[in-house]
Amino acid sequence: MRGSFGWATLAAALLLVPLAPTASAGPEPAAHEAAQSTPAAADWTAPLSTRGRWIVDANGDRFKLRSGNWHGASGTWNGSGSVDDDASHHAGENSGRIPLGLDRAPMAEIVAGFREIGINSIRLPFSNEMVHDSRPVTDDAVAANPALRGRTPLQVYDAVIGELTGAGLAVILNNHTNTTRWCCGVDGNERWNAGQSVQTWEDDWLFMARRYKDNKRVVGADLYNEVRRTIWDDPNWGLGDDHDWFAASQRMGDRILTEANADLLIVVEGINWTGIPIDGFAHERPTLTPVRTLSHTLVDSGKLVYSAHFYDYTGPNHSGATGTGETTDPRYRDFSPAELVDVLNRQAFFVTAEQDQHFTAPVWISEFGVGGRSETNPGARAWFENFVDHLVRTDADFAYWPLVGWHENRGGNGWALLHWDSAGHRMGVYDGDDWRAAAWSRLVGATGRTGQVARVAEWSMLSPDHGDFIASRRMRGVPDFDSGARKAVCPDGQRLLGLAHTGNRGLCSDVTTAAPAASGGGYEVVKDERYVKAGGDWASGYTKLQCADGQVMTGYSVRGAAVSGALCTAVAAGVITGTAGRTVWFDRGDNRGAEPKGGDFANGRYKGQCADDEYVAGVAYTGRIGSSRTPDALYCRSLH
């Protein structure tokens, strides 16, 4: 959400200093026809999924998220003053606890405006408080939509979703805040579990996912907005504690898919802020950089989308504050075009640019925006043009913030693409005096990939760092196959291809074969050398856990750092036609082949990996003095 994150040290506490960027001016005619030539067509088939870096519909055709944010249901109240006073709401725009603008224009008119400017999908924020709010909205809040009188905010949210999806638009549910108020600072909404329990957050998501399960144009669950530091504590990516956003989003995504709605895309935003933004103290906006070394593996492949936010007034190490709490770090608008491209790629766009990696996925820039008619800062204007250029250059999925705003006499906050005044008169980006119009037309009218997207190999990381990491639906439905051990299992349809010498990480893939595991086939947990044949000692002097012929390793178990068991899964007849095998040692360095795919799945550790046309048939370790029984060698056998 557009806002600021400024801090100051005061009596051992930190204080948020909000920033409200100004809107802008300067007419620049735009080709309205560019947006009209790419209408938000309804000729797509739900549900959506992913293939490599692309989002596709049910027919396998690319579905580019040309989205916007319709905010308000997550709250506009600033946190002080009367909630009934417009002046106590962000930019004086009081949403009345529902999507903004329903007091000024009929829903159908607002939605038609979205389609007119080239939008095909909506990020629709909500708060956890909204889910439980039983107070009817005020009549004033729905003055232009009297049929909504007497409804609760959730019931209005229902109606908005019905209008959007009825017009052919895709909807991504976005858990924006815990409480119904404007974010994003030190406001009780910093984390998914700030001011509420993890159970509440998870229960509310399961409720929302189930609520819209029958509406197939509700296509995604955006798990939480701009995860950031509280006064005292940072979120993290992989430490295994109650601030671990990686673990929380991994668990929540799997729960939605397995317990509520298997059709939804799972959208995970990077970490928005860590540290104290004061010169001399560690601080940064990590965004998606941690994904390179620790990525999600959901229980259903093809459902993960990563997300990031960019505004001109923030920076990779800048909170967006002015005055107190401002640091000397550059804002994004301070970078040259070449420098901006470099930092954007490093923070987010690498996820789509680098193929055949464990982290390869679509990236949705689910928030970016800039002031409109009265924006006079040349740096902000140049940043917007340069950022749009990069979105076009990378054929990126995007969502502008925000779509709807208020105006009076063509003045006001100015950030929205569509504004309505109190009399219901609309002012839009294409009314001839908004400098953003040409860039917006260039963005929504850009030529990008269309049509069929071929299936690609999936590469998945296993990270049983702090507990079980079972990415297989089938194995989640069977009894604990190694009680007391931490277990890691590949997604159904994938096989193990790599292991780390220490740290317990693994790499899975379906490369060169689409179905390594037989449908409903058996499995076996091997903890001894029963299947090592006479004359077939492939790791002399080492303990070898080897699968039987016709089985591939799809998982493993560990106790501490030590190997505990090999999960061996039967494959369909005809999948394995080869018999040759080789030993891959990785106890003293990496051994992954000349051009290994999958990426660095165990950063800083020695790794062993079989070739693309092989499978792991066994793992060897030693228990001699000085060894921790960690993996030392893989037995790689040919598929064909």
ZAMARGU-4260 file (C-alpha; in steps of 0.2 Angstrom, whole numbers, plus 5000, padded with zeros to 4 digits):
<rodrens>
0) 5000/5000/5000 | 5006/5017/4996 | 5013/5025/5012 | 5029/5027/5022 | 5040/5018/5034
5) 5050/5031/5043 | 5057/5028/5061 | 5065/5038/5075 | 5074/5033/5091 | 5065/5040/5106
10) 5067/5034/5124 | 5072/5017/5117 | 5057/5015/5106 | 5054/5018/5088 | 5041/5030/5081
15) 5033/5029/5064 | 5034/5046/5054 | 5021/5045/5040 | 5024/5051/5023 | 5010/5057/5011
20) 5018/5060/4993 | 5009/5074/4984 | 4999/5071/4968 | 5005/5079/4952 | 5000/5090/4937
25) 5005/5093/4919 | 4994/5087/4904 | 5001/5075/4892 | 4989/5068/4879 | 4988/5049/4877
30) 4982/5037/4865 | 4966/5031/4873 | 4964/5018/4859 | 4980/5009/4866 | 4970/5003/4881
35) 4954/5000/4872 | 4963/4989/4860 | 4967/4977/4874 | 4951/4975/4883 | 4948/4965/4899
40) 4941/4951/4889 | 4930/4937/4897 | 4936/4924/4885 | 4948/4915/4897 | 4945/4899/4907
45) 4948/4897/4925 | 4957/4891/4935 | 4974/4899/4933 | 4990/4890/4936 | 5009/4893/4932
50) 5021/4886/4919 | 5038/4891/4923 | 5038/4910/4924 | 5021/4912/4916 | 5003/4912/4922
55) 4991/4902/4911 | 4973/4898/4911 | 4965/4881/4911 | 4968/4879/4892 | 4986/4883/4894
60) 4985/4900/4887 | 4995/4914/4895 | 4985/4925/4906 | 4994/4941/4910 | 4989/4949/4926
65) 4985/4967/4920 | 4978/4972/4937 | 4974/4986/4948 | 4971/4988/4967 | 4953/4992/4972
70) 4956/4997/4990 | 4945/5002/5005 | 4939/4985/5013 | 4955/4984/5022 | 4953/5001/5029
75) 4957/5020/5026 | 4956/5026/5044 | 4973/5033/5049 | 4972/5027/5067 | 4968/5043/5076
80) 4953/5055/5077 | 4935/5050/5073 | 4932/5036/5061 | 4917/5046/5055 | 4927/5061/5051
85) 4934/5060/5033 | 4949/5070/5039 | 4955/5055/5049 | 4956/5045/5034 | 4971/5043/5022
90) 4970/5058/5010 | 4953/5062/5017 | 4946/5047/5007 | 4934/5038/5019 | 4930/5021/5012
95) 4917/5016/5025 | 4925/4999/5028 | 4921/4994/5010 | 4929/4996/4993 | 4931/5015/4990
100) 4919/5024/4979 | 4903/5015/4982 | 4896/5031/4990 | 4899/5040/4973 | 4896/5028/4959
105) 4887/5012/4955 | 4897/4997/4956 | 4894/4993/4937 | 4900/5010/4932 | 4916/5008/4942
110) 4919/4990/4935 | 4916/4997/4918 | 4929/5010/4921 | 4942/4996/4925 | 4938/4987/4909
115) 4939/5003/4899 | 4957/5007/4905 | 4963/4989/4900 | 4962/4980/4917 | 4958/4961/4917
120) 4961/4957/4936 | 4958/4965/4953 | 4968/4964/4969 | 4955/4966/4982 | 4962/4970/4999
125) 4953/4965/5015 | 4957/4965/5033 | 4954/4951/5046 | 4943/4963/5056 | 4932/4965/5040
130) 4929/4946/5040 | 4922/4947/5058 | 4914/4964/5057 | 4895/4962/5060 | 4891/4980/5060
135) 4881/4985/5044 | 4889/4999/5033 | 4881/5016/5034 | 4869/5022/5021 | 4881/5036/5017
140) 4895/5023/5013 | 4884/5015/4999 | 4874/5030/4994 | 4877/5026/4975 | 4872/5008/4978
145) 4857/5008/4989 | 4854/4989/4986 | 4869/4987/4998 | 4861/4996/5013 | 4860/4986/5029
150) 4874/4974/5023 | 4890/4970/5033 | 4907/4974/5025 | 4909/4956/5021 | 4893/4955/5012
155) 4897/4971/5002 | 4914/4963/4998 | 4904/4948/4992 | 4893/4959/4980 | 4909/4968/4974
160) 4917/4951/4969 | 4901/4946/4961 | 4901/4962/4950 | 4919/4960/4946 | 4919/4942/4941
165) 4902/4944/4932 | 4911/4956/4921 | 4924/4943/4917 | 4938/4950/4928 | 4949/4939/4938
170) 4950/4943/4957 | 4964/4940/4969 | 4960/4941/4987 | 4973/4951/4997 | 4974/4950/5016
175) 4981/4967/5018 | 4979/4971/5036 | 4974/4963/5052 | 4963/4978/5058 | 4953/4989/5047
180) 4964/5004/5045 | 4977/5012/5033 | 4994/5003/5033 | 5009/5002/5032 | 5019/5007/5047
185) 5021/5002/5065 | 5002/5000/5067 | 4998/4983/5073 | 4998/4976/5055 | 5016/4973/5052
190) 5015/4954/5052 | 5002/4941/5049 | 5002/4938/5068 | 5005/4955/5074 | 4990/4959/5085
195) 4981/4942/5082 | 4985/4924/5083 | 4992/4913/5069 | 4977/4902/5071 | 4965/4917/5068
200) 4975/4922/5052 | 4975/4904/5046 | 4957/4901/5050 | 4951/4917/5042 | 4961/4912/5026
205) 4953/4895/5025 | 4936/4904/5028 | 4939/4916/5013 | 4946/4903/5002 | 4931/4891/5005
210) 4918/4906/5003 | 4922/4909/4985 | 4927/4892/4980 | 4912/4890/4968 | 4917/4907/4959
215) 4931/4901/4948 | 4935/4919/4943 | 4941/4921/4961 | 4959/4915/4956 | 4971/4919/4969
220) 4976/4921/4988 | 4988/4935/4991 | 4993/4929/5009 | 4999/4945/5017 | 5004/4963/5012
225) 5021/4971/5016 | 5028/4960/5030 | 5039/4972/5040 | 5047/4976/5056 | 5037/4980/5072
230) 5045/4992/5085 | 5056/4978/5092 | 5057/4964/5080 | 5061/4959/5062 | 5052/4946/5051
235) 5064/4934/5044 | 5065/4921/5030 | 5069/4904/5036 | 5074/4905/5054 | 5060/4894/5060
240) 5053/4905/5074 | 5036/4914/5075 | 5043/4928/5064 | 5047/4917/5050 | 5037/4923/5035
245) 5044/4909/5023 | 5038/4896/5035 | 5021/4904/5038 | 5017/4907/5020 | 5023/4890/5015
250) 5011/4882/5028 | 4997/4894/5024 | 4998/4891/5005 | 4998/4872/5008 | 4983/4873/5020
255) 4973/4883/5007 | 4977/4871/4993 | 4973/4855/5003 | 4959/4861/5015 | 4950/4875/5006
260) 4952/4878/4987 | 4965/4869/4976 | 4961/4880/4962 | 4969/4896/4969 | 4986/4904/4965
265) 4996/4906/4981 | 5004/4924/4980 | 5018/4926/4992 | 5026/4944/4994 | 5044/4946/4999
270) 5049/4955/5015 | 5046/4973/5014 | 5057/4980/5028 | 5069/4974/5041 | 5080/4984/5053
275) 5080/5002/5060 | 5081/5015/5046 | 5094/5026/5054 | 5111/5029/5046 | 5123/5017/5055
280) 5111/5004/5058 | 5107/4989/5048 | 5091/4991/5037 | 5085/4986/5020 | 5070/4982/5010
285) 5074/4963/5006 | 5059/4960/4994 | 5062/4944/4985 | 5081/4943/4987 | 5080/4928/5000
290) 5070/4918/4987 | 5087/4914/4978 | 5093/4903/4992 | 5076/4898/5000 | 5061/4896/4989
295) 5044/4888/4992 | 5038/4871/4986 | 5020/4870/4988 | 5010/4854/4989 | 5003/4857/4971
300) 5016/4862/4958 | 5011/4876/4947 | 5002/4887/4960 | 5015/4898/4967 | 5017/4917/4962
305) 5029/4928/4970 | 5025/4947/4973 | 5034/4963/4976 | 5030/4982/4978 | 5040/4997/4971
310) 5037/5016/4973 | 5048/5030/4968 | 5050/5037/4986 | 5056/5021/4993 | 5073/5012/4989
315) 5082/4996/4992 | 5088/5003/5009 | 5076/5018/5010 | 5060/5017/5021 | 5052/5032/5011
320) 5052/5043/5026 | 5056/5062/5025 | 5063/5072/5039 | 5065/5062/5056 | 5069/5044/5051
325) 5076/5048/5034 | 5092/5040/5029 | 5105/5045/5016 | 5101/5029/5006 | 5095/5032/4988
330) 5077/5031/4984 | 5072/5022/4968 | 5069/5038/4959 | 5087/5043/4962 | 5094/5029/4952
335) 5099/5031/4933 | 5089/5020/4921 | 5103/5008/4920 | 5105/5007/4939 | 5086/5006/4942
340) 5086/4990/4930 | 5100/4983/4940 | 5092/4985/4957 | 5075/4979/4951 | 5082/4963/4944
345) 5092/4960/4959 | 5077/4962/4971 | 5063/4954/4961 | 5064/4951/4942 | 5078/4938/4943
350) 5064/4926/4949 | 5056/4926/4931 | 5072/4930/4921 | 5082/4914/4927 | 5074/4898/4920
355) 5076/4880/4927 | 5079/4886/4945 | 5071/4880/4961 | 5064/4898/4963 | 5058/4901/4945
360) 5040/4907/4946 | 5029/4922/4940 | 5032/4938/4948 | 5017/4950/4950 | 5022/4968/4954
365) 5006/4969/4964 | 5009/4987/4969 | 5017/5002/4960 | 5010/5019/4957 | 5013/5038/4957
370) 5004/5054/4959 | 4994/5061/4945 | 4989/5078/4939 | 4998/5088/4952 | 5014/5078/4953
375) 5028/5091/4950 | 5043/5081/4956 | 5053/5077/4940 | 5061/5062/4949 | 5045/5054/4952
380) 5039/5057/4935 | 5055/5050/4927 | 5054/5035/4939 | 5037/5030/4933 | 5041/5031/4915
385) 5057/5021/4918 | 5048/5008/4929 | 5034/5006/4916 | 5048/5003/4903 | 5055/4989/4913
390) 5037/4981/4916 | 5035/4982/4897 | 5053/4976/4894 | 5051/4961/4905 | 5033/4957/4900
395) 5029/4957/4919 | 5012/4955/4928 | 5007/4970/4937 | 4994/4979/4948 | 4993/4998/4949
400) 4989/5006/4966 | 4976/5012/4967 | 4962/5011/4954 | 4949/5022/4963 | 4950/5039/4972
405) 4940/5055/4976 | 4942/5071/4968 | 4933/5088/4970 | 4935/5101/4956 | 4948/5090/4948
410) 4959/5091/4963 | 4963/5079/4978 | 4975/5064/4981 | 4978/5061/4963 | 4986/5044/4964
415) 4971/5034/4957 | 4968/5031/4939 | 4949/5034/4941 | 4942/5047/4952 | 4924/5052/4957
420) 4918/5068/4965 | 4904/5069/4978 | 4891/5072/4964 | 4896/5056/4955 | 4906/5064/4941
425) 4921/5054/4935 | 4939/5060/4931 | 4949/5047/4923 | 4967/5045/4917 | 4962/5048/4899
430) 4953/5064/4902 | 4967/5073/4893 | 4976/5082/4907 | 4985/5067/4916 | 5003/5065/4912
435) 5003/5046/4916 | 4991/5042/4902 | 5004/5039/4888 | 5014/5028/4900 | 4998/5018/4905
440) 4993/5016/4887 | 5011/5009/4883 | 5009/4997/4898 | 4992/4990/4895 | 4994/4989/4876
445) 5012/4982/4876 | 5015/4967/4865 | 5019/4952/4876 | 5018/4933/4876 | 5001/4926/4871
450) 4994/4910/4867 | 4999/4892/4872 | 5013/4890/4885 | 5022/4874/4884 | 5024/4864/4900
455) 5041/4865/4907 | 5051/4855/4920 | 5048/4859/4938 | 5063/4861/4950 | 5058/4861/4968
460) 5068/4864/4984 | 5066/4853/5000 | 5070/4862/5016 | 5067/4851/5031 | 5077/4864/5041
465) 5066/4865/5056 | 5053/4851/5054 | 5044/4840/5041 | 5044/4847/5023 | 5032/4835/5015
470) 5027/4842/4998 | 5018/4826/4992 | 4999/4825/4994 | 5000/4806/4994 | 5013/4805/5008
475) 5003/4817/5018 | 4989/4805/5018 | 4999/4790/5025 | 5005/4786/5043 | 5021/4794/5049
480) 5035/4784/5039 | 5049/4788/5051 | 5042/4793/5068 | 5053/4806/5077 | 5063/4810/5062
485) 5062/4826/5051 | 5055/4821/5034 | 5057/4829/5016 | 5047/4822/5001 | 5046/4828/4983
490) 5029/4834/4976 | 5019/4821/4968 | 5026/4817/4950 | 5044/4823/4955 | 5059/4813/4960
495) 5074/4817/4970 | 5089/4823/4960 | 5101/4831/4973 | 5106/4832/4991 | 5117/4843/5001
500) 5131/4836/5011 | 5126/4846/5027 | 5111/4856/5031 | 5098/4843/5025 | 5092/4852/5009
505) 5086/4843/4993 | 5082/4846/4975 | 5067/4837/4966 | 5062/4838/4948 | 5051/4830/4934
510) 5064/4834/4921 | 5064/4821/4906 | 5049/4812/4913 | 5032/4818/4918 | 5027/4804/4930
515) 5041/4795/4939 | 5029/4789/4953 | 5015/4777/4948 | 4998/4783/4952 | 4993/4775/4969
520) 5010/4765/4968 | 5018/4759/4984 | 5032/4766/4994 | 5045/4759/5005 | 5056/4767/5018
525) 5074/4759/5017 | 5085/4760/5032 | 5098/4747/5028 | 5108/4739/5014 | 5095/4725/5009
530) 5094/4730/4991 | 5113/4732/4988 | 5117/4717/4977 | 5132/4706/4978 | 5146/4714/4968
535) 5136/4730/4967 | 5145/4740/4981 | 5144/4757/4974 | 5152/4766/4990 | 5164/4754/4998
540) 5166/4756/5016 | 5150/4767/5018 | 5133/4763/5024 | 5121/4763/5008 | 5103/4765/5009
545) 5097/4759/4991 | 5080/4757/4983 | 5074/4741/4975 | 5074/4740/4956 | 5059/4749/4949
550) 5059/4762/4963 | 5066/4780/4964 | 5070/4790/4979 | 5057/4803/4981 | 5061/4809/4999
555) 5072/4806/5014 | 5072/4807/5033 | 5085/4814/5045 | 5088/4815/5064 | 5098/4830/5067
560) 5111/4831/5053 | 5111/4812/5051 | 5103/4802/5037 | 5089/4791/5044 | 5080/4784/5030
565) 5077/4784/5011 | 5059/4785/5004 | 5058/4774/4989 | 5043/4775/4978 | 5037/4763/4964
570) 5037/4770/4947 | 5025/4766/4932 | 5029/4752/4921 | 5041/4758/4907 | 5047/4774/4915
575) 5064/4766/4919 | 5072/4757/4905 | 5090/4759/4909 | 5101/4749/4921 | 5117/4759/4922
580) 5123/4767/4938 | 5136/4778/4945 | 5142/4785/4961 | 5142/4804/4964 | 5153/4809/4978
585) 5150/4827/4986 | 5158/4825/5003 | 5173/4837/4999 | 5165/4848/4986 | 5151/4851/4974
590) 5148/4837/4961 | 5133/4843/4950 | 5139/4841/4932 | 5144/4854/4920 | 5128/4864/4918
595) 5117/4858/4932 | 5099/4865/4933 | 5089/4869/4948 | 5100/4882/4955 | 5109/4883/4972
600) 5097/4873/4982 | 5109/4873/4998 | 5118/4889/4998 | 5136/4887/5006 | 5135/4868/5007
605) 5143/4854/4996 | 5130/4847/4984 | 5128/4831/4974 | 5116/4830/4959 | 5111/4817/4947
610) 5110/4821/4928 | 5093/4826/4921 | 5091/4809/4913 | 5095/4800/4929 | 5087/4797/4946
615) 5093/4795/4964 | 5093/4776/4968 | 5102/4777/4985 | 5112/4788/4997 | 5128/4783/5006
620) 5135/4790/5022 | 5148/4785/5035 | 5147/4784/5054 | 5166/4783/5057 | 5174/4795/5070
625) 5173/4813/5064 | 5157/4810/5053 | 5140/4816/5057 | 5132/4802/5046 | 5127/4816/5033
630) 5125/4812/5015 | 5142/4809/5006 | 5137/4800/4990 | 5122/4797/4978 | 5119/4782/4968
635) 5113/4789/4951 | 5105/4777/4939 | 5099/4780/4921 | 5081/4782/4917 | 5083/4776/4899
</rodrens>
